[in-house]
Amino acid sequence: MVLRLRTSAYQLKQSSHVWYGTYKDFMISIGFVASCVYGGLFVLNNNNQDIVSAVDLYVNDLLIIANQGSIGQINDQMMKRFRMHDLGSVSIYLGMNIERNREHHMIDIRQHSYIRTVLAKFRMDESRPIAMQMATKLQKRKPDEGACDGTIYQSMIGSLRYAMTASWPDIAYAIGVLSR
């Protein structure tokens, strides 16, 4: 389930630090614990320390991950404290397409729309993909060979790094080599 706050963090007169502090204090007051790894993630554990519910905060969007009954309770508690709008089940979050298969208890996360946008941005949307191994030893170009614009190259690599960290870890080696 995705929720959007009606008053975004950009419209508040306080800084984003104050907004996060307010939100964090509220989440702790209803029993959640902030993640040590990512400050926007709050988890609710049961007595066996199993994660029962998780809430992810990204600027002014909240993603609640829990069973249907828990989502309703968390949603009600949050709506009592913050002005929010319920957007229903998640289908797109931070550029990722999320598809749920309730029958098989599976979640499929893809970045098709993001990748299509990146390809269109760099005028590569008409190219045909092929499978090929990456060379293990790359040779630097000679100065007289045609070089591309460094800013565009950095932008391409940065776009691919986001895709790599979000849902394409199989391209990590290639992107790491190319970014060097």
Residue pairs with C-beta under 8 A, 6 or more apart in sequence:
1 63
1 64
1 71
1 75
1 86
1 87
1 88
1 89
1 90
2 61
2 62
2 63
2 64
2 87
2 88
2 89
2 90
2 93
3 61
3 62
3 64
3 75
3 78
3 84
3 85
3 86
3 87
4 60
4 61
4 62
4 84
4 85
4 87
5 60
5 61
5 62
5 82
5 83
5 84
5 85
6 83
6 84
6 85
7 83
8 59
8 60
9 16
9 19
9 59
9 60
10 60
12 18
12 19
20 39
20 57
23 57
24 34
24 39
24 42
26 78
26 81
26 82
27 34
27 42
27 55
28 34
30 74
30 77
31 44
32 42
32 43
32 44
32 53
32 55
33 42
33 43
33 44
33 45
34 41
34 42
35 41
35 42
35 43
40 56
40 57
40 58
41 54
41 55
41 56
41 57
42 54
42 55
42 56
42 57
43 51
43 53
43 54
43 55
44 51
44 52
44 53
44 54
44 66
44 70
45 51
45 52
46 52
52 66
52 70
53 64
53 65
53 66
53 70
53 71
53 74
54 64
54 65
54 66
55 62
55 63
55 64
55 65
55 74
56 62
56 63
56 65
58 94
61 93
62 78
62 84
63 90
63 93
64 71
64 74
64 75
66 74
75 86
78 84
79 86
89 100
90 98
91 97
91 98
91 99
92 98
92 113
94 166
95 111
95 113
95 114
95 162
95 166
96 109
96 110
96 111
96 114
96 166
96 167
97 109
97 110
97 111
97 112
97 113
98 107
98 108
98 109
99 107
99 108
99 110
100 106
100 107
100 108
101 107
101 108
109 167
110 167
111 163
111 166
111 167
111 168
114 162
114 163
115 163
116 125
118 156
118 159
118 160
118 163
119 125
119 127
121 159
122 152
122 155
122 156
122 159
134 173
134 174
134 177
138 177
141 147
157 175
157 178
157 179
160 171
160 175
161 175
161 179
163 171
164 171
164 172
164 175
